[in-house]
Structures are given as structure tokens and as C-alpha cells.
Amino acid sequence: MECRTERSDTYSVSIEAPPEFVWRVVSDVEGWPRFSPFALAVERTSETTYDVTGPQGPVVLSSLFHRELLLLDHKVILPDGTEVLIPYRVTANHRGSELIMTNVKSPGDSAEEYAEQLEWMRAELDGAKKHVEELYRA
């Protein structure tokens, strides 16, 4: 079986808050519309599954979160049934945290579509940084 690697890009932001605090805030998927351009509306459908309406329409998000490991990984299930794994995690960064996300280009994505996904990823992490730091300072 042939296994072809697609392009992937990782982006991270440093956040002035402890890793556990960052994980707790970002793991609240229903709160994502406060900072994520990907999640315009979120409805929880089970303990680990959410219907998310984003710029490209509705998707299902299945969380693979792990509190002890500070993982925020999740699968996005597109309307055609395609599953996309989103590696997303928090790690310690001296006195604060690093929030890290990787985007993997799907085979059918054009260069323009992938560039747009990267912009959403950066906007989400930049928005999460601002949101978490505001909550932490409050």
C-alpha cells in the first residue's frame, strides 16, 4: 500500500497562563465561537461530539481530548464523511503555555483552500491566546 505524505503546517502561540488553565478554557468547545473563526455556532450532541457550523458549512467535531496529557486533538467529520484529524495541544512554556495546532492538507484541497485553512488556524490560535489571557487576568 502506498502512503503519500501531504503537506502540513504547525502554528503555535505563547499564552501567559498556566497549561491547565489554557486546556480547561480551550477544551470548552461550546465556547469556541468566542475566539474561533472555524466555529461560528456549536451544539453539543453527546459527551464528546458537537455539531459545528463554520465558514464552509456544518461539520461534526469529535473530541479526542485528554486532560492529563493536555491534548485537544479532535476529528472533524465533513458532510461527505471524510474525517480529518486535527492535532491540537497545550504544553508548558516556562511560566506560561504554548498552544499548538497542526493542519494537514487533504488530497482534494487546492492550494488556495489550504492557504485559507492556514489563515483560520492562525486566527483561531491568535483568538484563543487573547481570550485565555483575558480570562486569566480577570
LOTISE-13729 format. One record per atom (N, C-alpha, C): residue number from 1; residue in three letters; x, y, z. Coordinates in steps of 0.1 Angstrom, whole numbers, plus 5000, padded with zeros to 4 digits. Example, Ala and Ser with C-alpha at 12.3 -4.5 7.8 and 13.67 -1.06 7.14 Angstrom:
2
+-----+------+------+------+------+
! seq ! type !   px !   py !   pz !
+-----+------+------+------+------+
!   1 !  Ala ! 5132 ! 4943 ! 5078 !
!   1 !  Ala ! 5123 ! 4955 ! 5078 !
!   1 !  Ala ! 5132 ! 4967 ! 5078 !
!   2 !  Ser ! 5128 ! 4978 ! 5071 !
!   2 !  Ser ! 5137 ! 4989 ! 5071 !
!   2 !  Ser ! 5129 ! 5000 ! 5079 !
+-----+------+------+------+------+
//
This chain:
138
+-----+------+------+------+------+
! seq ! type !   px !   py !   pz !
+-----+------+------+------+------+
!   1 !  Met ! 5008 ! 4988 ! 5000 !
!   1 !  Met ! 5000 ! 5000 ! 5000 !
!   1 !  Met ! 5009 ! 5012 ! 5000 !
!   2 !  Glu ! 5006 ! 5021 ! 4991 !
!   2 !  Glu ! 5013 ! 5034 ! 4990 !
!   2 !  Glu ! 5008 ! 5044 ! 5001 !
!   3 !  Cys ! 5017 ! 5050 ! 5007 !
!   3 !  Cys ! 5014 ! 5060 ! 5017 !
!   3 !  Cys ! 5021 ! 5073 ! 5013 !
!   4 !  Arg ! 5013 ! 5083 ! 5009 !
!   4 !  Arg ! 5019 ! 5096 ! 5005 !
!   4 !  Arg ! 5016 ! 5106 ! 5015 !
!   5 !  Thr ! 5027 ! 5113 ! 5019 !
!   5 !  Thr ! 5026 ! 5124 ! 5029 !
!   5 !  Thr ! 5021 ! 5136 ! 5022 !
!   6 !  Glu ! 5011 ! 5143 ! 5028 !
!   6 !  Glu ! 5007 ! 5155 ! 5023 !
!   6 !  Glu ! 5014 ! 5166 ! 5031 !
!   7 !  Arg ! 5013 ! 5178 ! 5026 !
!   7 !  Arg ! 5018 ! 5190 ! 5033 !
!   7 !  Arg ! 5011 ! 5192 ! 5046 !
!   8 !  Ser ! 5019 ! 5196 ! 5056 !
!   8 !  Ser ! 5013 ! 5200 ! 5069 !
!   8 !  Ser ! 5020 ! 5212 ! 5074 !
!   9 !  Asp ! 5013 ! 5220 ! 5082 !
!   9 !  Asp ! 5019 ! 5232 ! 5088 !
!   9 !  Asp ! 5015 ! 5233 ! 5103 !
!  10 !  Thr ! 5024 ! 5237 ! 5111 !
!  10 !  Thr ! 5021 ! 5238 ! 5126 !
!  10 !  Thr ! 5023 ! 5252 ! 5130 !
!  11 !  Tyr ! 5014 ! 5257 ! 5138 !
!  11 !  Tyr ! 5014 ! 5271 ! 5143 !
!  11 !  Tyr ! 5013 ! 5270 ! 5158 !
!  12 !  Ser ! 5019 ! 5279 ! 5165 !
!  12 !  Ser ! 5018 ! 5279 ! 5179 !
!  12 !  Ser ! 5018 ! 5294 ! 5184 !
!  13 !  Val ! 5011 ! 5296 ! 5196 !
!  13 !  Val ! 5011 ! 5309 ! 5203 !
!  13 !  Val ! 5015 ! 5307 ! 5217 !
!  14 !  Ser ! 5023 ! 5316 ! 5222 !
!  14 !  Ser ! 5026 ! 5316 ! 5237 !
!  14 !  Ser ! 5015 ! 5323 ! 5244 !
!  15 !  Ile ! 5011 ! 5317 ! 5255 !
!  15 !  Ile ! 5000 ! 5323 ! 5263 !
!  15 !  Ile ! 5004 ! 5325 ! 5277 !
!  16 !  Glu ! 5002 ! 5337 ! 5283 !
!  16 !  Glu ! 5005 ! 5340 ! 5296 !
!  16 !  Glu ! 4994 ! 5335 ! 5306 !
!  17 !  Ala ! 4994 ! 5321 ! 5307 !
!  17 !  Ala ! 4985 ! 5314 ! 5317 !
!  17 !  Ala ! 4990 ! 5300 ! 5318 !
!  18 !  Pro ! 4988 ! 5294 ! 5330 !
!  18 !  Pro ! 4993 ! 5280 ! 5332 !
!  18 !  Pro ! 4986 ! 5270 ! 5322 !
!  19 !  Pro ! 4993 ! 5260 ! 5318 !
!  19 !  Pro ! 4988 ! 5250 ! 5309 !
!  19 !  Pro ! 4975 ! 5244 ! 5312 !
!  20 !  Glu ! 4972 ! 5241 ! 5325 !
!  20 !  Glu ! 4960 ! 5235 ! 5329 !
!  20 !  Glu ! 4948 ! 5245 ! 5327 !
!  21 !  Phe ! 4951 ! 5258 ! 5329 !
!  21 !  Phe ! 4941 ! 5268 ! 5327 !
!  21 !  Phe ! 4937 ! 5269 ! 5312 !
!  22 !  Val ! 4948 ! 5269 ! 5304 !
!  22 !  Val ! 4946 ! 5270 ! 5289 !
!  22 !  Val ! 4938 ! 5258 ! 5284 !
!  23 !  Trp ! 4942 ! 5246 ! 5289 !
!  23 !  Trp ! 4935 ! 5234 ! 5285 !
!  23 !  Trp ! 4920 ! 5235 ! 5289 !
!  24 !  Arg ! 4917 ! 5239 ! 5301 !
!  24 !  Arg ! 4903 ! 5240 ! 5306 !
!  24 !  Arg ! 4895 ! 5250 ! 5297 !
!  25 !  Val ! 4900 ! 5261 ! 5294 !
!  25 !  Val ! 4893 ! 5271 ! 5286 !
!  25 !  Val ! 4891 ! 5266 ! 5271 !
!  26 !  Val ! 4902 ! 5261 ! 5265 !
!  26 !  Val ! 4901 ! 5257 ! 5251 !
!  26 !  Val ! 4893 ! 5244 ! 5250 !
!  27 !  Ser ! 4893 ! 5235 ! 5260 !
!  27 !  Ser ! 4885 ! 5223 ! 5259 !
!  27 !  Ser ! 4870 ! 5225 ! 5259 !
!  28 !  Asp ! 4866 ! 5237 ! 5262 !
!  28 !  Asp ! 4851 ! 5240 ! 5262 !
!  28 !  Asp ! 4847 ! 5244 ! 5248 !
!  29 !  Val ! 4844 ! 5233 ! 5240 !
!  29 !  Val ! 4841 ! 5235 ! 5226 !
!  29 !  Val ! 4830 ! 5245 ! 5224 !
!  30 !  Glu ! 4820 ! 5244 ! 5233 !
!  30 !  Glu ! 4808 ! 5253 ! 5232 !
!  30 !  Glu ! 4812 ! 5268 ! 5233 !
!  31 !  Gly ! 4824 ! 5271 ! 5238 !
!  31 !  Gly ! 4829 ! 5284 ! 5239 !
!  31 !  Gly ! 4838 ! 5289 ! 5227 !
!  32 !  Trp ! 4840 ! 5280 ! 5218 !
!  32 !  Trp ! 4849 ! 5283 ! 5207 !
!  32 !  Trp ! 4844 ! 5295 ! 5198 !
!  33 !  Pro ! 4831 ! 5297 ! 5197 !
!  33 !  Pro ! 4827 ! 5309 ! 5189 !
!  33 !  Pro ! 4832 ! 5322 ! 5194 !
!  34 !  Arg ! 4836 ! 5322 ! 5207 !
!  34 !  Arg ! 4842 ! 5334 ! 5212 !
!  34 !  Arg ! 4856 ! 5338 ! 5206 !
!  35 !  Phe ! 4863 ! 5328 ! 5200 !
!  35 !  Phe ! 4876 ! 5331 ! 5195 !
!  35 !  Phe ! 4879 ! 5324 ! 5182 !
!  36 !  Ser ! 4871 ! 5315 ! 5177 !
!  36 !  Ser ! 4875 ! 5307 ! 5165 !
!  36 !  Ser ! 4867 ! 5311 ! 5153 !
!  37 !  Pro ! 4873 ! 5315 ! 5142 !
!  37 !  Pro ! 4865 ! 5317 ! 5130 !
!  37 !  Pro ! 4860 ! 5304 ! 5124 !
!  38 !  Phe ! 4865 ! 5293 ! 5128 !
!  38 !  Phe ! 4861 ! 5280 ! 5124 !
!  38 !  Phe ! 4847 ! 5276 ! 5130 !
!  39 !  Ala ! 4845 ! 5281 ! 5142 !
!  39 !  Ala ! 4833 ! 5277 ! 5149 !
!  39 !  Ala ! 4823 ! 5289 ! 5151 !
!  40 !  Leu ! 4815 ! 5291 ! 5142 !
!  40 !  Leu ! 4805 ! 5302 ! 5143 !
!  40 !  Leu ! 4794 ! 5299 ! 5152 !
!  41 !  Ala ! 4790 ! 5286 ! 5153 !
!  41 !  Ala ! 4780 ! 5281 ! 5162 !
!  41 !  Ala ! 4783 ! 5266 ! 5166 !
!  42 !  Val ! 4781 ! 5263 ! 5178 !
!  42 !  Val ! 4784 ! 5249 ! 5183 !
!  42 !  Val ! 4773 ! 5244 ! 5191 !
!  43 !  Glu ! 4769 ! 5232 ! 5189 !
!  43 !  Glu ! 4759 ! 5225 ! 5196 !
!  43 !  Glu ! 4764 ! 5211 ! 5200 !
!  44 !  Arg ! 4764 ! 5209 ! 5214 !
!  44 !  Arg ! 4769 ! 5196 ! 5219 !
!  44 !  Arg ! 4758 ! 5185 ! 5215 !
!  45 !  Thr ! 4762 ! 5174 ! 5210 !
!  45 !  Thr ! 4753 ! 5163 ! 5207 !
!  45 !  Thr ! 4755 ! 5151 ! 5215 !
!  46 !  Ser ! 4767 ! 5150 ! 5221 !
!  46 !  Ser ! 4770 ! 5139 ! 5231 !
!  46 !  Ser ! 4781 ! 5144 ! 5240 !
!  47 !  Glu ! 4786 ! 5135 ! 5248 !
!  47 !  Glu ! 4797 ! 5139 ! 5257 !
!  47 !  Glu ! 4810 ! 5144 ! 5249 !
!  48 !  Thr ! 4812 ! 5138 ! 5238 !
!  48 !  Thr ! 4824 ! 5141 ! 5230 !
!  48 !  Thr ! 4822 ! 5145 ! 5216 !
!  49 !  Thr ! 4809 ! 5148 ! 5212 !
!  49 !  Thr ! 4806 ! 5151 ! 5198 !
!  49 !  Thr ! 4798 ! 5164 ! 5198 !
!  50 !  Tyr ! 4801 ! 5172 ! 5188 !
!  50 !  Tyr ! 4795 ! 5185 ! 5186 !
!  50 !  Tyr ! 4791 ! 5188 ! 5171 !
!  51 !  Asp ! 4780 ! 5194 ! 5169 !
!  51 !  Asp ! 4777 ! 5199 ! 5156 !
!  51 !  Asp ! 4783 ! 5213 ! 5155 !
!  52 !  Val ! 4791 ! 5216 ! 5145 !
!  52 !  Val ! 4798 ! 5229 ! 5144 !
!  52 !  Val ! 4795 ! 5235 ! 5131 !
!  53 !  Thr ! 4790 ! 5247 ! 5131 !
!  53 !  Thr ! 4788 ! 5255 ! 5119 !
!  53 !  Thr ! 4799 ! 5264 ! 5117 !
!  54 !  Gly ! 4806 ! 5263 ! 5105 !
!  54 !  Gly ! 4817 ! 5271 ! 5102 !
!  54 !  Gly ! 4816 ! 5278 ! 5089 !
!  55 !  Pro ! 4826 ! 5285 ! 5084 !
!  55 !  Pro ! 4825 ! 5293 ! 5072 !
!  55 !  Pro ! 4822 ! 5284 ! 5060 !
!  56 !  Gln ! 4826 ! 5271 ! 5060 !
!  56 !  Gln ! 4823 ! 5262 ! 5049 !
!  56 !  Gln ! 4811 ! 5254 ! 5051 !
!  57 !  Gly ! 4803 ! 5256 ! 5062 !
!  57 !  Gly ! 4791 ! 5249 ! 5064 !
!  57 !  Gly ! 4792 ! 5240 ! 5076 !
!  58 !  Pro ! 4783 ! 5231 ! 5078 !
!  58 !  Pro ! 4783 ! 5223 ! 5090 !
!  58 !  Pro ! 4792 ! 5211 ! 5090 !
!  59 !  Val ! 4798 ! 5208 ! 5101 !
!  59 !  Val ! 4807 ! 5196 ! 5103 !
!  59 !  Val ! 4804 ! 5190 ! 5117 !
!  60 !  Val ! 4809 ! 5178 ! 5119 !
!  60 !  Val ! 4808 ! 5172 ! 5132 !
!  60 !  Val ! 4822 ! 5172 ! 5138 !
!  61 !  Leu ! 4823 ! 5176 ! 5150 !
!  61 !  Leu ! 4836 ! 5176 ! 5157 !
!  61 !  Leu ! 4835 ! 5165 ! 5168 !
!  62 !  Ser ! 4845 ! 5156 ! 5167 !
!  62 !  Ser ! 4845 ! 5145 ! 5177 !
!  62 !  Ser ! 4858 ! 5147 ! 5185 !
!  63 !  Ser ! 4857 ! 5150 ! 5198 !
!  63 !  Ser ! 4868 ! 5154 ! 5206 !
!  63 !  Ser ! 4876 ! 5141 ! 5210 !
!  64 !  Leu ! 4889 ! 5142 ! 5210 !
!  64 !  Leu ! 4898 ! 5132 ! 5215 !
!  64 !  Leu ! 4906 ! 5137 ! 5226 !
!  65 !  Phe ! 4900 ! 5146 ! 5234 !
!  65 !  Phe ! 4907 ! 5153 ! 5244 !
!  65 !  Phe ! 4912 ! 5144 ! 5255 !
!  66 !  His ! 4923 ! 5148 ! 5261 !
!  66 !  His ! 4929 ! 5140 ! 5272 !
!  66 !  His ! 4935 ! 5150 ! 5282 !
!  67 !  Arg ! 4928 ! 5152 ! 5293 !
!  67 !  Arg ! 4932 ! 5163 ! 5303 !
!  67 !  Arg ! 4946 ! 5161 ! 5308 !
!  68 !  Glu ! 4949 ! 5149 ! 5312 !
!  68 !  Glu ! 4963 ! 5147 ! 5318 !
!  68 !  Glu ! 4974 ! 5150 ! 5309 !
!  69 !  Leu ! 4972 ! 5147 ! 5296 !
!  69 !  Leu ! 4982 ! 5149 ! 5286 !
!  69 !  Leu ! 4981 ! 5163 ! 5279 !
!  70 !  Leu ! 4971 ! 5171 ! 5283 !
!  70 !  Leu ! 4968 ! 5184 ! 5278 !
!  70 !  Leu ! 4965 ! 5184 ! 5263 !
!  71 !  Leu ! 4959 ! 5173 ! 5258 !
!  71 !  Leu ! 4956 ! 5171 ! 5244 !
!  71 !  Leu ! 4942 ! 5177 ! 5241 !
!  72 !  Leu ! 4942 ! 5184 ! 5230 !
!  72 !  Leu ! 4929 ! 5189 ! 5225 !
!  72 !  Leu ! 4926 ! 5184 ! 5211 !
!  73 !  Asp ! 4933 ! 5173 ! 5207 !
!  73 !  Asp ! 4931 ! 5167 ! 5194 !
!  73 !  Asp ! 4916 ! 5164 ! 5192 !
!  74 !  His ! 4912 ! 5165 ! 5179 !
!  74 !  His ! 4899 ! 5162 ! 5176 !
!  74 !  His ! 4898 ! 5158 ! 5161 !
!  75 !  Lys ! 4887 ! 5151 ! 5158 !
!  75 !  Lys ! 4884 ! 5148 ! 5144 !
!  75 !  Lys ! 4873 ! 5157 ! 5139 !
!  76 !  Val ! 4874 ! 5162 ! 5127 !
!  76 !  Val ! 4863 ! 5169 ! 5121 !
!  76 !  Val ! 4858 ! 5160 ! 5110 !
!  77 !  Ile ! 4845 ! 5158 ! 5110 !
!  77 !  Ile ! 4839 ! 5149 ! 5100 !
!  77 !  Ile ! 4831 ! 5158 ! 5091 !
!  78 !  Leu ! 4835 ! 5158 ! 5078 !
!  78 !  Leu ! 4829 ! 5167 ! 5068 !
!  78 !  Leu ! 4816 ! 5161 ! 5063 !
!  79 !  Pro ! 4808 ! 5169 ! 5057 !
!  79 !  Pro ! 4795 ! 5164 ! 5052 !
!  79 !  Pro ! 4796 ! 5152 ! 5043 !
!  80 !  Asp ! 4807 ! 5150 ! 5036 !
!  80 !  Asp ! 4808 ! 5138 ! 5027 !
!  80 !  Asp ! 4813 ! 5126 ! 5035 !
!  81 !  Gly ! 4815 ! 5127 ! 5048 !
!  81 !  Gly ! 4820 ! 5116 ! 5056 !
!  81 !  Gly ! 4835 ! 5116 ! 5058 !
!  82 !  Thr ! 4842 ! 5124 ! 5051 !
!  82 !  Thr ! 4857 ! 5125 ! 5053 !
!  82 !  Thr ! 4860 ! 5129 ! 5067 !
!  83 !  Glu ! 4870 ! 5122 ! 5073 !
!  83 !  Glu ! 4874 ! 5125 ! 5087 !
!  83 !  Glu ! 4888 ! 5131 ! 5086 !
!  84 !  Val ! 4889 ! 5143 ! 5093 !
!  84 !  Val ! 4902 ! 5150 ! 5093 !
!  84 !  Val ! 4907 ! 5151 ! 5108 !
!  85 !  Leu ! 4918 ! 5146 ! 5111 !
!  85 !  Leu ! 4924 ! 5147 ! 5124 !
!  85 !  Leu ! 4931 ! 5160 ! 5126 !
!  86 !  Ile ! 4928 ! 5167 ! 5137 !
!  86 !  Ile ! 4934 ! 5180 ! 5140 !
!  86 !  Ile ! 4942 ! 5178 ! 5152 !
!  87 !  Pro ! 4956 ! 5177 ! 5151 !
!  87 !  Pro ! 4964 ! 5177 ! 5163 !
!  87 !  Pro ! 4964 ! 5190 ! 5170 !
!  88 !  Tyr ! 4961 ! 5191 ! 5182 !
!  88 !  Tyr ! 4959 ! 5204 ! 5189 !
!  88 !  Tyr ! 4963 ! 5201 ! 5204 !
!  89 !  Arg ! 4972 ! 5209 ! 5209 !
!  89 !  Arg ! 4977 ! 5206 ! 5223 !
!  89 !  Arg ! 4982 ! 5218 ! 5230 !
!  90 !  Val ! 4984 ! 5216 ! 5243 !
!  90 !  Val ! 4989 ! 5226 ! 5252 !
!  90 !  Val ! 5002 ! 5220 ! 5258 !
!  91 !  Thr ! 5012 ! 5228 ! 5259 !
!  91 !  Thr ! 5024 ! 5224 ! 5266 !
!  91 !  Thr ! 5029 ! 5235 ! 5275 !
!  92 !  Ala ! 5037 ! 5232 ! 5285 !
!  92 !  Ala ! 5043 ! 5242 ! 5293 !
!  92 !  Ala ! 5053 ! 5250 ! 5286 !
!  93 !  Asn ! 5054 ! 5263 ! 5289 !
!  93 !  Asn ! 5063 ! 5272 ! 5282 !
!  93 !  Asn ! 5069 ! 5281 ! 5294 !
!  94 !  His ! 5078 ! 5276 ! 5301 !
!  94 !  His ! 5084 ! 5283 ! 5313 !
!  94 !  His ! 5073 ! 5287 ! 5322 !
!  95 !  Arg ! 5069 ! 5299 ! 5323 !
!  95 !  Arg ! 5059 ! 5304 ! 5333 !
!  95 !  Arg ! 5045 ! 5304 ! 5326 !
!  96 !  Gly ! 5044 ! 5300 ! 5314 !
!  96 !  Gly ! 5031 ! 5301 ! 5307 !
!  96 !  Gly ! 5029 ! 5288 ! 5299 !
!  97 !  Ser ! 5023 ! 5290 ! 5288 !
!  97 !  Ser ! 5019 ! 5278 ! 5279 !
!  97 !  Ser ! 5022 ! 5281 ! 5265 !
!  98 !  Glu ! 5022 ! 5270 ! 5257 !
!  98 !  Glu ! 5022 ! 5271 ! 5243 !
!  98 !  Glu ! 5010 ! 5263 ! 5238 !
!  99 !  Leu ! 5002 ! 5269 ! 5229 !
!  99 !  Leu ! 4991 ! 5263 ! 5223 !
!  99 !  Leu ! 4995 ! 5260 ! 5209 !
! 100 !  Ile ! 4994 ! 5247 ! 5205 !
! 100 !  Ile ! 5000 ! 5243 ! 5192 !
! 100 !  Ile ! 4989 ! 5235 ! 5184 !
! 101 !  Met ! 4988 ! 5238 ! 5171 !
! 101 !  Met ! 4979 ! 5232 ! 5162 !
! 101 !  Met ! 4986 ! 5228 ! 5149 !
! 102 !  Thr ! 4983 ! 5217 ! 5144 !
! 102 !  Thr ! 4989 ! 5213 ! 5131 !
! 102 !  Thr ! 4977 ! 5211 ! 5121 !
! 103 !  Asn ! 4979 ! 5216 ! 5109 !
! 103 !  Asn ! 4969 ! 5214 ! 5098 !
! 103 !  Asn ! 4975 ! 5206 ! 5087 !
! 104 !  Val ! 4969 ! 5195 ! 5083 !
! 104 !  Val ! 4974 ! 5186 ! 5073 !
! 104 !  Val ! 4965 ! 5188 ! 5060 !
! 105 !  Lys ! 4971 ! 5191 ! 5049 !
! 105 !  Lys ! 4964 ! 5193 ! 5037 !
! 105 !  Lys ! 4957 ! 5180 ! 5032 !
! 106 !  Ser ! 4945 ! 5181 ! 5030 !
! 106 !  Ser ! 4937 ! 5169 ! 5024 !
! 106 !  Ser ! 4940 ! 5168 ! 5009 !
! 107 !  Pro ! 4940 ! 5156 ! 5004 !
! 107 !  Pro ! 4944 ! 5154 ! 4990 !
! 107 !  Pro ! 4935 ! 5163 ! 4980 !
! 108 !  Gly ! 4923 ! 5165 ! 4983 !
! 108 !  Gly ! 4914 ! 5172 ! 4974 !
! 108 !  Gly ! 4915 ! 5187 ! 4976 !
! 109 !  Asp ! 4922 ! 5192 ! 4985 !
! 109 !  Asp ! 4922 ! 5207 ! 4988 !
! 109 !  Asp ! 4932 ! 5214 ! 4978 !
! 110 !  Ser ! 4927 ! 5224 ! 4972 !
! 110 !  Ser ! 4935 ! 5232 ! 4963 !
! 110 !  Ser ! 4945 ! 5240 ! 4972 !
! 111 !  Ala ! 4955 ! 5246 ! 4965 !
! 111 !  Ala ! 4965 ! 5254 ! 4972 !
! 111 !  Ala ! 4958 ! 5266 ! 4979 !
! 112 !  Glu ! 4948 ! 5272 ! 4972 !
! 112 !  Glu ! 4940 ! 5283 ! 4978 !
! 112 !  Glu ! 4932 ! 5279 ! 4990 !
! 113 !  Glu ! 4926 ! 5267 ! 4989 !
! 113 !  Glu ! 4918 ! 5262 ! 5001 !
! 113 !  Glu ! 4927 ! 5260 ! 5013 !
! 114 !  Tyr ! 4938 ! 5254 ! 5010 !
! 114 !  Tyr ! 4947 ! 5251 ! 5021 !
! 114 !  Tyr ! 4953 ! 5264 ! 5027 !
! 115 !  Ala ! 4956 ! 5274 ! 5019 !
! 115 !  Ala ! 4960 ! 5286 ! 5024 !
! 115 !  Ala ! 4950 ! 5293 ! 5033 !
! 116 !  Glu ! 4937 ! 5291 ! 5029 !
! 116 !  Glu ! 4926 ! 5297 ! 5037 !
! 116 !  Glu ! 4925 ! 5289 ! 5050 !
! 117 !  Gln ! 4927 ! 5276 ! 5050 !
! 117 !  Gln ! 4927 ! 5268 ! 5063 !
! 117 !  Gln ! 4938 ! 5273 ! 5072 !
! 118 !  Leu ! 4950 ! 5276 ! 5067 !
! 118 !  Leu ! 4961 ! 5280 ! 5075 !
! 118 !  Leu ! 4958 ! 5294 ! 5081 !
! 119 !  Glu ! 4951 ! 5302 ! 5074 !
! 119 !  Glu ! 4947 ! 5315 ! 5080 !
! 119 !  Glu ! 4937 ! 5313 ! 5091 !
! 120 !  Trp ! 4927 ! 5304 ! 5089 !
! 120 !  Trp ! 4918 ! 5301 ! 5100 !
! 120 !  Trp ! 4925 ! 5296 ! 5112 !
! 121 !  Met ! 4935 ! 5287 ! 5110 !
! 121 !  Met ! 4943 ! 5281 ! 5121 !
! 121 !  Met ! 4950 ! 5292 ! 5129 !
! 122 !  Arg ! 4956 ! 5301 ! 5122 !
! 122 !  Arg ! 4963 ! 5312 ! 5128 !
! 122 !  Arg ! 4954 ! 5321 ! 5136 !
! 123 !  Ala ! 4943 ! 5324 ! 5129 !
! 123 !  Ala ! 4933 ! 5333 ! 5135 !
! 123 !  Ala ! 4927 ! 5326 ! 5148 !
! 124 !  Glu ! 4924 ! 5313 ! 5147 !
! 124 !  Glu ! 4919 ! 5306 ! 5159 !
! 124 !  Glu ! 4929 ! 5307 ! 5171 !
! 125 !  Leu ! 4942 ! 5304 ! 5168 !
! 125 !  Leu ! 4951 ! 5304 ! 5179 !
! 125 !  Leu ! 4954 ! 5318 ! 5184 !
! 126 !  Asp ! 4954 ! 5328 ! 5175 !
! 126 !  Asp ! 4956 ! 5341 ! 5180 !
! 126 !  Asp ! 4944 ! 5346 ! 5188 !
! 127 !  Gly ! 4932 ! 5342 ! 5184 !
! 127 !  Gly ! 4920 ! 5345 ! 5192 !
! 127 !  Gly ! 4919 ! 5338 ! 5205 !
! 128 !  Ala ! 4924 ! 5325 ! 5205 !
! 128 !  Ala ! 4924 ! 5317 ! 5217 !
! 128 !  Ala ! 4934 ! 5324 ! 5227 !
! 129 !  Lys ! 4945 ! 5328 ! 5223 !
! 129 !  Lys ! 4955 ! 5335 ! 5231 !
! 129 !  Lys ! 4949 ! 5347 ! 5238 !
! 130 !  Lys ! 4943 ! 5355 ! 5230 !
! 130 !  Lys ! 4936 ! 5368 ! 5236 !
! 130 !  Lys ! 4925 ! 5364 ! 5245 !
! 131 !  His ! 4917 ! 5354 ! 5242 !
! 131 !  His ! 4906 ! 5350 ! 5250 !
! 131 !  His ! 4910 ! 5344 ! 5264 !
! 132 !  Val ! 4920 ! 5335 ! 5263 !
! 132 !  Val ! 4925 ! 5329 ! 5275 !
! 132 !  Val ! 4932 ! 5339 ! 5284 !
! 133 !  Glu ! 4940 ! 5347 ! 5279 !
! 133 !  Glu ! 4947 ! 5357 ! 5287 !
! 133 !  Glu ! 4937 ! 5367 ! 5293 !
! 134 !  Glu ! 4927 ! 5371 ! 5286 !
! 134 !  Glu ! 4917 ! 5380 ! 5293 !
! 134 !  Glu ! 4910 ! 5373 ! 5304 !
! 135 !  Leu ! 4906 ! 5360 ! 5302 !
! 135 !  Leu ! 4900 ! 5352 ! 5313 !
! 135 !  Leu ! 4909 ! 5351 ! 5325 !
! 136 !  Tyr ! 4922 ! 5348 ! 5322 !
! 136 !  Tyr ! 4932 ! 5345 ! 5333 !
! 136 !  Tyr ! 4934 ! 5358 ! 5341 !
! 137 !  Arg ! 4935 ! 5369 ! 5335 !
! 137 !  Arg ! 4937 ! 5382 ! 5342 !
! 137 !  Arg ! 4925 ! 5387 ! 5350 !
! 138 !  Ala ! 4913 ! 5382 ! 5346 !
! 138 !  Ala ! 4901 ! 5386 ! 5353 !
! 138 !  Ala ! 4900 ! 5381 ! 5367 !
+-----+------+------+------+------+
//
